[in-house]
Amino acid sequence: MGTHFLFRAAYIYKKIVKTDREDEKGTEMKNLTLLTDFYQLTMSNAYFKEDLNKEKLIFDVFFRKNPSDGGYTVVCGIDQVVDYIQKLEFTESDIEYLSSMKTFDQGFLDYLRNFKFTGEIYAVEEGTIMFPNEPIIRVRANSIEAQIVETAILNIVNFESLIATKASRICQVAEGDPVMEFGLRRAQGPDAGLYGARAAVIGGCVGTSNVLAGKMYDIPIMGTHSHSWVQRFDSELEAFRAYAKNYPDKTMLLLDTYNTLKSGLPNAITVFKELRGEGHEAQGVRLDSGDLEYLSKRVREKLDENGFENVKITASNDLDEYSIMDLKQQKAMIDVWGVGTKLITSSSHPSLGGVYKLSAVERDGEIIPKIKISESPEKINNPGYKQVVRIFNKYNNAARADLIILDHEEIDESKPLTIFHPTYTWKTQTFENYYVERLLKPLFIDGKLVREKKSVMEYRTDSIAKKNCFWPQYKRISNPEPFKVDLSQELWNLKSDLIKELKKHY
């Protein structure tokens, strides 16, 4: 994308706020132990009093619907889940607060004083493309630990996955043009602005205007000047000259403070010529209002006429995947996109709706599958201790289907693999010359982190590569073809048998 409009943080974040709770990289995360729903604690108290904490519970995190009626979801926030788990600790202040409620047994409160997560978590990699009803995180821990972590995990993953998916959709329709995240001022609070910027970059954005996010996550920060810069001076030309004087090799000028074509563009060209005379080349112009299709074509025409073919045109102004797609179809002459409000708030779909459902109880070493029956078939969960495998074509590495299996199942890649639709079971497909990847990978074992973190930019690269494994019909912005997500025969049988058995009693 070149160096136009780019102001990159040249250092890695060391410390934001002095605190006794900082990870090894220095990025601060609050102690979120009490960021939970009250019923998680009342149930945990009852588990303790009933001596049920020795049993382990197995929960799946999954979502039932892709955002914006899209074809996929980009899972994001796994690193923040790691930070949260590592910082789980009930302080004396927390214990005093809980004690004041006169709700909890003293033995339970004493237990919380020494609380830490000792269980197992499997999760997909940051930036993985996933689909409805697939486990994206699997928690296996004693009853209290498994219960307490539910709310915060959902809070983290639901939001970041939502924003990463929105960014991915926007970057997709931009067709390779750089997309910048500009949404901080419209985010729902500082945390949403920070984690949203991170998620947007993992989803495909080239950088953010958010300076703190750039510092925390070592991601590119970008920006030029606002309308107020121009208004501050007695004339637009004076404002442009002052900006160019300060940033001669990074000059990018906002054209629409007064009149884009009659004032902003002619003044910008004047300044660009002056820069060239001094041995510098302008980088770009920005359009922030008006008919972006018409204005971009006229601006491109005039820039080229004056010998500034390499000057880039950046557009902003309430953009999203739908407006960018329209502008692309109209052949707008826009090189770079700045997207703010509709990205950081995921305006077309403001929540992901991920859930945390019990799938099994482990008692005396035996895993006992559990299922929730519902009048709505889509709300009947898949029982058991599960894994998700992705089936790839061996010759072109294209993703062909996902299969939800029980964890102990093994797939012999030397033999044909036949899968069937979990509802319309007569619909089958057989794969040959394929290989599979198990998507749920260890994150915590016995409470210890076993997966190394990567940089945000590495996650971005990985996520884009993973998305490229899917055929275009699964990634369409509107009316995408559903990607095949089926159950193994063994899991399907287990689910069917449990439903039949429960129907006898309820």
N, C-alpha and C positions, 0 to 999 in steps of 0.2 A: 504493500500500500504506500510505500515511500514514507517520507518523514513529514508530509504536510499535516498541519494542525496538531501534531503530536508533541505533547510535553510529557515525557516519561519520567516517573520517579526512578532515580538512579541508585536507590539504596533499598535495603530490606528493612522492614519494620523491626524495631527493637523493643519498644515499650510504648503503650498508649496511655494507660493509667497505672500508676504504681499500685500494685495489688499483690496479695499473697497467693493468688490463684492465676498463674500464667503458664501456658504450655511451653515446651522446650524451644519453640520458635519465637516466643515473646508475644504472640497475639493473644490478647486478653479475651476470655469468655467468662461471664458471670457464673457464679455458682447457681445453678438452676434446679437444685434439689427439690425445693418447694414449688417449682413450676409444674404443678400437677393438679388434677382434679381431686376434690375433697374425698370422693368415694374411693379413690385408690388407697387412701390412708385408712378409712374406716374398714374396708375389706381386709387390708393388711393387718390391722389390729385384730380383727376376728380370726384371720388365719393363724396369727400368733397364739391367741387364746385357745383356739381349737387344736393346737399342735399339728397344723397342716403345712407348716413351712418346710418340713423335710421333703415333701413331694416337690417335684419340678414341674413347671408348666411350660408348654411350648406354644408360642404365639407367632402368627404371621402378620407382617405388614404388607398390605396390598391396596390397590385402588380399583374401583369398579367401572370407571369411565375416564377416557382420555380428555384432557382439557380442550375446550373450544371445538368439540366434536371432531377432533383430529384423529390421526391414525396411530399415534404413538405418544409416549411420555419419556422425557429425559430425567432419569433419577438423579437427584442432587441433594447434598446436605449430609452425606455419609461422614465426612470429616468433622462436621459439627456434632454429629451423634457421638463420634469418638471423644471429642473434647468434653461433651456433657457426661458421658459415662466415666471418664477419668476423674472428673471433678465431683462426683457424687459424694456428698458428705453432709450430714446433719450437724450443724453447729450448735453450740449451747444456746444461742439466741433462737434457733429454730426449735429446739427442744422446749425451751421456755414458752414460746408461742403456742406450740401444740399442747403443752401441759395446761395452759390457761383456758383451753376449750372445755376441760372437764369431760372429755370424750374418750380418751385413750388410756389403756391399762398402763400402769407404771412399768411393768416388765417389758411391754412393747416399747415404751419411750427409752428405757435403758438399752434395749436392742438397737434402736436407731442411733444411739450415741456411737456405736462402733460399726455402723452400716457402711458397707462397700459392695460394689457389684462383683460377684464371684462366678457369674454364669458364662454362657456361651452366646455369641452373636455371630451369625453369618449374614452377609449382605452382598448385593451386587456392587460392582465397581462404580465409583463416581462417574456420572455422565453416561451410564448404560441406557440404551433404548429398551423400554419395557412396555408391557401391555396389560389391559385389565385382568384382574383376578390372579395374576402371577405374584407369588411372594417376592418382595424386593428386599425384605429384612426378615430374618428368622431368629427369634429370641428363645433361649432355653435356659431357664434359671429357676431357683427356688421360688415358691409362690409369691413371697413378698417382693423380692427383687424384680421378678418378671412383671408384677403388677405396677410397681412404682414408676418404672421407666416408660410406661405406655404414652402418657400424655405429651411429654417433652419430645420423644422420638417423632410422634405424629406432627407436632407443631413445627419441628425443624424440617422434616422431609417433605411434608405437604407444601410448605411455602417455597422452599428452594427448588423443588421439582417443578412446581407450577411456573416459576419465572424462567428456569432453564428451558422448559418446553416452549414457552412463548418466544424466547430469544431464538431458539432453534427454528421455529416456524418463520420468524421474521427474516433471519439470515438465509433461509432456504429460498424465499421469493426474491431476495436481493441478488441472487444468482452470482455470488462471488464478490459483489461489491462490499467494501468494509461497512459494518454496522457498528455504531457507537451507542453505548448506554448513557442516556442523559436524564435519568428519572429521579434523582435524589430529592429534589424539592417537592415532588408529588408523592413520594413513598409514604406508606403508613407508619411513619416514625423512623428514628435513626437506625434501629436494627434491621428493619426491612430495607432501608437504603443500602446498608453495608452488605448484608447477605444476599440481597437482590442483585447488587452489582456483581458479586462473585458468581452467582448462579447464571447471570446473563452472559458473562464471559465464557463459562463452561459450556453454555448452550450455543456459543458461536460468535458473540460480539468480540470485536478486536480490542476494546478497551472501554473505559468509563470516564465520566467527568468527575466522579467521586474521589477526591484526593485521599481521604482516610482509607477508603477501600483499596486504592492503589498502594498505599503504604502498608496496610495490613497483609495484603495478599500478593504483593509484588506483581501487580498487573498494570498495563499501560494506562496512563491518565491523559485525557485529551480535552482541548477547549481553546477558544480564542478570546473574543470579546463579545459583550452584549450591546444592546441598543443604548444603554445608559452611557457607554463610552463615547458613542457618537454624539449623544445629546449634551454631554458635558462640555464639548467644545463649541466655539462660535460658528463653526461650519463643518460639514461632513468631510470636506477635503482636508481640513486641518486635522481632524480626528484620524483619518486614514494615514496621513503623513506621520503623525506622532506614533501610531502603532507600528508602522513600517520601520520607523527609525529605531524603535526598541527591539523589534524582531525581524530584522532584514532578511533572514533566511527561512523564516517560518511565518511569513505574512499571509494571513487568511482574513478576508474582510467581509463583514456582514452588510449586505446590500440594501436591506428593505426598511431602514429607519424612517426614511422620508418617501422616496419613490425609487423603486428598484431599477427601472430602465432609464428614467430621465435624469436621475441624480446618482444613485449608488453605483451603478455600473460605469458610467463615464468617469466618475471620480476614482474608482478603483483602477481603471485602465490607466489614468493619468499617473497614479502612484506606482503602478507596476512598471510603467515606462521609466520613471525616475529611478526605481530600484535597479532595473536592468542597466541603466546608464552608470550606476555605481558598482556594477559587477555582481548583483544579486538577482535571484529569480523568485518571483512570488509563488506561493504554494496553492492558494485556493480562494474561493468565494463561498459565501453561505447564503441560502435562501430560507427564510423563516416564515413567510406568509404569502398569500395570493395563490394564483393558479400555477402550481409548481411545474406542471407539464409545459404550459406556454412559456413561462418565464425562463425555465431552464434551457429551452431551445433558442430563445432570443439571446440569452446570456452567452451560450456556447457559440452562437454565430458571431457575436461581436468580439468575444475573446479571440476566436480563431482569426477573424479579419485583422486583428491587431497583433498577430504573431504570438499569442499566448495559448497555443494548443495544449500545452502541458499543465495549465492551471486547472485544478480540479473543482468541480461544483458539488458542494455539500448541501443537502436539503434536510430541514427539520420541520416541525409544525404538526404535532398531534398525529404522527405516523404510526401505522401498525402493518401487519402482514397483508391486510386487505387493500389499504391505500397504496402501499408499495407495489403490490401486484398490479393494480390498476395503472399506476404510473409507468411500470415496465411495459405493459401492453400498449400504452400510448407512445412508447419510444421516447419517454422523457430523457433528457440529457443530464442525468444525475449520476455522479461517480461514487458518492459517499452518503450514508444515511445516518442521521442522528435521531434516535428514538427514545422518548422519555416516558410520559405518563402511561401510555397504553401498554408499555412493556413492564415497567416496575410494578404496576398494579394488576397486570394480566386482565385488562378491562373486559375482554370478551368472555372470561371465565374466571371469576375472582377466587375460587377455591378448588383444590384438587379432590378432596373427599376421601383421602386415604384412611384406612381403618386398621385396627389391631385386634385380631380375632384368635381366640383360643382354638388350637387344632389338635392338641393332645395333652395328656397328663402322664408323667413318668412316675410310676410307683414301684418301688422295689426292683428297679432295673427294667421294668416292663413298660413299653410305650402303649398307652391306651388312647386310641383315636377319639376325638370329640367333634361333634358337628352341631351347628345351629340350624334348626328348622325354621323356615319362614314361609308365609303365604306368597311372598315374592320369590320366585325361583332364583333370581339373580343374587339374592341375599343369603342363599344357602352356601356356606363356606366349604372348601375342600379340606377334609380331615387328614390327620396324620402328620408325621415328621417328613417334610417334603424337600424336594430339590427341583430346580428348573434347568432343563437342558435346551440349548439352542442348536438346531440342526442346520449345518452349512453344506452347500455344494462344494465338493472337494476340488473342483477344477477352477471355479471363479470366486470362491469364498462368499457367495451370496447366501444370506440368511433365508431359509426356506420355511421354517416353522419352529415353534417352541412346544416343548412337551413337559408338563408338570408330572413328576414321578415321585414315588416314595424314595427316601434318601438311600435306602439299601439297594435299590435297583441299579443294575449295570446294563449298559447297552453295548452289544457286540457289533462294532462298526464293520466287521467283515461280512455281516449278514444283512439282507434287506430289512428295512425298518418300515412297518406299516402303522400309521396313526389313524385315528378316527375322530370325528366331531363328537364332543361330549354330550350334545343334545340330539343331533341328527346322526345317530351312530352308523347309519348305512353309508355316510359320506366318508370315504377312506382315501388315503394317499400313501403310496409306497415309495421309499427313497432308496436309491442305490448310489454308490460313489459319493458318499457323504461322510462327514465327521460331526461330532457333537462337542459342545463346551458346556460344562456345568457352571451356571451363572452365579449361584450363591457360594461365596467363598469366605473362609474364616476371617473374622474381624477381631473378636475376643474369644479366647479359650481360657477357661478357669479364671476369668476376670482380667486376663493379661492381653494387651494389645499385640496382635501377631501380624498386622499388615502395615507396611510402610506407607506414609503419606507421600503424595506427589505435589508438585506446584500446580497452581490453578491453570497456568498455561499448558502444562503437560496434560491435565485433565481435559482441557479444551481440545487439544490435538487428538487425544484418545476418543473423545465423544464424537468428533466429526468423522473419524475413521470408522467407528462403529455404526454410525448412521449411514455411511456410504455403502454398507453391506446390504442395505435393504433396497428392493426395487422401488421405482418412483411411485407406483400405484398405491403403496402403503403409506407414502409420505404426502399425498395430495392435501392441499389446504382445505378443500371442500370435498365431501363425499369420497374419502379414501377407501380403498379396498381393505377389509379387515384382515389383519395378519393372523395366520392360523395359530391358535393356542389350544392344544388338546391335552387330555389326561391319558396317562398310561392305562393299560388294561387293568393292572392290579389296583391302581388308585380308583379307577372308575368303579370297579367291583366293590371296593371298600366303601365308597361313598353310597352306592346304591343299597348295599346291605345295611348300613347304618340308618339310612332313611326308612327302609322297610321295617327295621326293628323298632325304631322310635314311633313310627306310625301305629304300631300295635298298641302302644301305651298312651299316646297323646292324641 
